[in-house]
């Protein structure tokens, strides 16, 4: 059969078809990633709060510089610069680590959500990674994936909202606002470098500090709300994995049907006479059940075995001939053949049977 070579073997001993779909499997647990991500998001919020306090102090120092320069010490302005750069730099370091862990958790959670509710997401599992690397589109596509994660995770759970709108939007809204304010802050910093005099330069730096404080406040809100989202998804997925609550309802992880596929993919129960395969537990390979043999007929006893020759019908000696004269001629010629011995029949001439008598 074309395409069967190299195919996986089913529970009944037959090779699976070449194009047979295979049920998805949980690739990565979200338990450890969820804990690490929650810790990093909490650190992001703490460092962002520290950086926001430093920028507030820098804004005050710049205001004092414009109104009463003599009241400032010689090192006040330089200290505010160094502290602001240090706080923002540490925030970027924690954000890079958070982004790396978050993408790994995001993909694992989306892959598990596909287990709980197959083929119902707006975007496929691969977009859990690719959606973050498209400019401008990364403000919308990850939101759709996050909604798919929430919907798939809560599908079939009692007393759990399956929409995924509120908890996802509460986290995503401040995140997008923080991204936009960060771009505005970067633009204002570029304008400050092009200032014509010192007064304009100090005003531009004040605007940068004020915009940075707003961006950091939005970052803190996004981090805290993301902790709630990550905690909810991680807790629910861990519970479903422990219970084997896959494919929309409590039960075994996979019910292997014909060709090794679950019954949820359009394949019914085994045919009558075939044993029901055992349930596959998470983390263990599916049991391989032998092919049942058909019942064999009873063997003949040796002493009463029938003789094969007795069961063969007798062979007719000669072909019946419709013409009576030809039949009589043939019988006379056969009786006159005394020269031939025993069981060896006398050969007949080729035209004796086909030529009618004169």
C-alpha positions in Angstrom: 0.0 0.0 0.0 1.5 3.4 -0.9 2.6 5.5 2.0 2.4 2.8 4.6 6.2 2.2 4.9 7.6 3.9 8.0 4.1 4.7 9.4 3.5 4.2 13.2 2.0 0.9 14.3 -1.5 1.1 15.8 -2.8 -0.6 18.9 -4.2 -3.4 16.7 -1.0 -4.3 14.9 -1.8 -2.5 11.6 0.3 0.3 10.2 -1.3 3.7 10.3 -2.2 5.5 7.0 0.3 8.0 5.8 -1.9 11.0 6.2 -3.6 10.0 9.5 -3.7 12.9 12.0 -2.1 12.4 15.3 -3.4 13.9 18.5 -1.3 16.6 20.0 0.8 15.9 23.1 1.8 18.2 25.9 5.3 19.4 25.1 6.3 21.5 28.2 4.9 21.8 31.6 3.9 25.4 32.6 4.5 24.8 36.3 8.2 25.8 36.6 8.0 28.4 33.9 5.0 29.9 35.5 6.7 30.3 38.9 9.9 31.8 37.3 7.7 34.2 35.2 5.8 35.4 38.2 9.0 36.1 40.1 10.5 38.0 37.2 7.3 40.0 36.7 7.4 41.0 40.4 11.0 42.1 40.0 10.1 44.1 37.0 7.4 45.9 38.9 9.8 46.6 41.8 12.6 47.9 39.6 10.2 50.0 37.6 8.9 51.6 40.8 12.5 52.4 41.8 13.2 53.9 38.4 10.0 55.9 38.5 11.1 57.4 41.9 14.5 58.3 40.5 12.9 60.0 37.5 10.6 62.0 39.7 13.6 63.2 41.7 15.4 64.1 38.4 12.4 66.1 37.2 12.5 68.1 40.5 16.2 68.7 40.1 15.7 70.0 36.5 12.9 72.3 37.7 15.1 73.7 40.5 17.9 74.2 37.9 15.5 76.4 35.8 14.0 78.4 38.7 16.9 78.6 41.2 20.2 77.4 39.9 22.1 78.6 43.0 20.3 76.3 45.4 21.7 73.1 43.7 24.9 71.6 44.7 27.7 70.9 42.1 27.0 67.1 42.1 23.2 67.1 42.3 22.6 67.1 38.5 25.2 64.5 37.8 23.9 62.2 40.6 20.4 62.4 39.2 21.8 61.4 35.7 23.7 58.5 37.0 20.9 57.1 39.1 18.3 57.5 36.3 20.6 55.7 33.8 21.4 52.9 36.3 17.7 52.3 37.3 16.5 52.2 33.7 19.5 50.0 32.7 18.6 47.4 35.4 15.0 47.6 34.3 16.0 46.7 30.7 18.1 43.7 32.0 15.1 42.3 33.9 12.8 43.0 31.0 15.0 41.0 28.6 15.0 38.0 31.0 11.3 38.3 31.5 10.6 38.4 27.7 12.6 35.2 27.2 10.9 33.3 29.9 7.5 34.7 29.0 7.7 33.6 25.3 8.6 30.0 26.5 5.7 30.0 28.9 3.4 31.5 26.3 4.2 28.8 23.8 3.8 26.0 26.3 0.5 27.4 27.5 -0.8 27.7 24.0 0.3 24.2 23.1 -1.6 22.9 26.2 -4.6 24.9 25.3 -4.7 23.1 22.0 -4.9 19.9 23.9 -7.9 21.0 25.9 -9.8 22.5 23.0 -8.4 21.3 19.6 -8.6 23.4 16.5 -10.7 26.2 18.0 -8.1 29.0 18.3 -7.9 32.1 16.2 -4.2 31.6 15.5 -2.1 28.4 15.4 0.4 27.4 18.1 3.4 28.7 16.2 2.1 32.3 16.5 2.7 32.1 20.2 6.4 32.8 19.3 6.2 34.5 15.9 3.7 37.1 16.8 6.2 38.9 19.1 8.7 39.6 16.3 6.4 41.5 13.8 6.7 45.3 14.1 3.4 47.0 15.0 1.6 43.6 14.6 3.1 42.6 17.9 0.6 45.0 19.5 -2.3 42.9 18.4 -1.3 39.3 17.5 0.0 38.3 20.9 -3.3 39.5 22.3 -5.2 37.1 20.1 -2.9 34.2 21.1 -3.4 35.1 24.8 -7.1 35.1 24.3 -6.9 31.6 22.6 -4.8 30.4 25.6 -7.5 31.5 28.1 -10.4 30.1 26.1 -8.7 26.8 25.5 -7.6 26.5 29.1 -11.0 27.2 30.5 -13.0 25.2 28.0 -15.1 22.6 29.7 -14.2 23.8 33.2 -17.1 24.5 35.7 -17.4 28.0 37.1 -14.7 29.3 34.8 -15.3 32.1 32.3 -14.3 30.9 28.8 -14.3 34.2 27.0 -10.8 35.4 27.9 -11.7 39.0 27.4 -11.4 40.8 30.7 -8.3 39.3 32.3 -6.4 39.4 29.0 -7.4 43.0 28.2 -6.6 44.2 31.7 -3.0 43.0 31.2 -2.6 43.8 27.6 -3.9 47.4 27.7 -1.3 48.8 30.1 1.4 46.9 28.2 0.6 48.6 24.9 0.3 52.0 26.7 3.8 51.5 28.2 5.2 50.6 24.8 3.8 53.8 23.2 5.0 56.0 26.0 8.4 54.5 25.8 8.5 55.4 22.1 7.4 59.0 22.9 10.1 59.2 25.6 12.7 58.1 23.1 11.6 60.8 20.7 11.7 63.5 23.3 15.2 62.5 24.3 16.3 63.0 20.7 14.7 66.4 20.6 16.6 67.4 23.8 19.9 66.7 22.0 19.0 69.2 19.3 18.0 72.0 21.7 19.2 75.5 20.7 20.1 76.7 24.3 20.4 75.4 27.8 16.8 76.4 28.8 15.2 74.5 26.0 17.5 71.5 26.8 16.4 71.5 30.5 12.7 71.7 29.5 13.1 68.8 27.1 14.8 66.8 29.8 11.9 67.5 32.1 9.5 66.3 29.4 11.6 63.1 29.0 11.5 62.5 32.8 7.7 63.1 33.0 7.0 60.8 30.1 9.3 58.1 31.5 7.5 58.2 34.8 4.1 57.7 33.0 5.7 54.8 31.0 7.0 53.2 34.2 3.7 53.4 36.0 2.0 51.7 33.0 4.8 49.1 33.1 4.1 48.4 36.8 0.4 48.0 36.1 1.1 45.7 33.2 3.5 43.5 35.2 1.0 43.2 38.2 -1.9 42.3 35.9 0.2 39.9 33.9 1.0 38.1 37.2 -2.7 37.5 37.7 -3.1 36.2 34.1 -0.1 33.9 34.3 -1.1 32.6 37.7 -4.7 31.9 36.5 -3.5 30.0 33.4 -0.7 28.1 35.2 -2.9 27.0 38.0 -5.8 25.8 35.8 -3.5 24.0 33.3 -1.6 22.2 36.2 -4.9 21.1 37.5 -6.1 19.8 34.1 -2.8 18.0 33.6 -3.1 16.2 36.9 -6.7 15.2 36.3 -6.1 14.2 32.7 -8.8 16.7 31.7 -8.0 16.9 28.0 -10.2 17.1 25.0 -13.0 19.1 26.7 -13.8 16.8 29.7 -12.4 14.9 32.6 -11.0 11.5 31.7 -7.9 9.8 30.5 -5.3 11.7 28.6 -5.8 9.8 25.3 -8.2 7.1 24.3 -6.3 5.4 21.5 -8.7 4.3 18.8 -8.0 2.7 15.4 -4.6 3.7 13.9 -3.5 5.0 17.3 -5.8 8.1 17.2 -8.2 9.3 19.9 -11.9 9.0 19.4 -12.3 12.8 19.4 -10.9 13.0 15.9 -13.9 11.4 14.2 -13.0 7.7 14.6 -15.5 5.6 16.5 -15.1 2.7 18.9 -13.4 -0.5 17.9 -15.3 -3.0 15.7 -17.2 -5.8 17.4 -15.0 -8.6 18.4 -11.9 -6.4 19.0 -10.8 -5.7 22.6 -11.1 -2.2 24.0 -7.6 -0.7 24.3 -6.3 0.3 27.6 -6.1 3.9 28.6 -2.9 5.8 28.1 -1.7 7.6 31.2 0.2 10.9 30.9 3.9 10.4 30.5 3.6 6.6 29.6 3.6 5.1 26.1 0.3 3.6 24.9 0.0 -0.1 25.5 0.4 -2.2 22.4 -2.4 -4.9 22.2 -2.0 -8.0 20.1 -4.2 -8.6 17.1 -6.9 -11.1 18.0 -6.8 -14.3 16.0 -9.9 -15.6 14.3 -11.3 -18.9 15.6 -9.8 -22.0 13.9 -11.9 -25.0 12.7 -11.5 -28.2 14.7 -8.8 -30.6 13.5 -9.9 -34.0 12.1 -9.1 -37.0 14.3 -6.3 -39.2 13.0 -8.2 -42.4 13.1 -11.3 -41.1 11.4 -9.6 -38.9 8.8 -11.6 -39.2 5.5 -9.9 -40.5 2.4 -9.4 -37.7 -0.1 -9.8 -39.9 -3.1 -13.3 -41.1 -1.9 -14.5 -37.5 -1.9 -13.4 -36.8 -5.5 -16.3 -37.3 -8.0 -15.8 -40.0 -10.6 -14.3 -38.9 -13.9 -16.5 -39.6 -17.0 -14.8 -42.1 -19.4 -15.7 -40.4 -22.6 -17.5 -37.4 -23.8 -21.2 -38.0 -24.7 -21.9 -37.9 -28.4 -25.2 -36.8 -29.7 -25.0 -38.8 -33.0 -25.9 -42.5 -32.3 -24.1 -43.9 -35.3 -20.9 -42.1 -34.3 -21.2 -43.6 -30.8 -21.7 -47.1 -32.1 -18.7 -46.8 -34.5 -16.6 -45.5 -31.7 -17.5 -48.5 -29.4 -16.8 -51.0 -32.2 -13.4 -49.6 -32.8 -12.6 -49.6 -29.2 -13.5 -53.3 -28.7 -11.5 -54.3 -31.8 -8.3 -52.9 -30.4 -6.8 -56.1 -28.9 -3.2 -55.1 -29.7 -3.3 -52.5 -27.0 -2.6 -53.6 -23.5 -4.1 -53.0 -20.1 -4.7 -49.4 -19.1 -3.1 -47.7 -22.0 -5.9 -46.3 -24.3 -5.6 -46.7 -28.0 -4.8 -43.4 -29.7 -7.4 -42.3 -32.1 -7.0 -40.7 -35.5 -7.5 -37.0 -35.5 -10.5 -37.2 -37.9 -12.3 -40.1 -36.4 -14.5 -38.1 -34.1 -15.0 -35.0 -36.2 -15.8 -36.7 -39.6 -19.4 -38.0 -39.9 -19.8 -41.5 -41.4 -20.6 -42.0 -45.1 
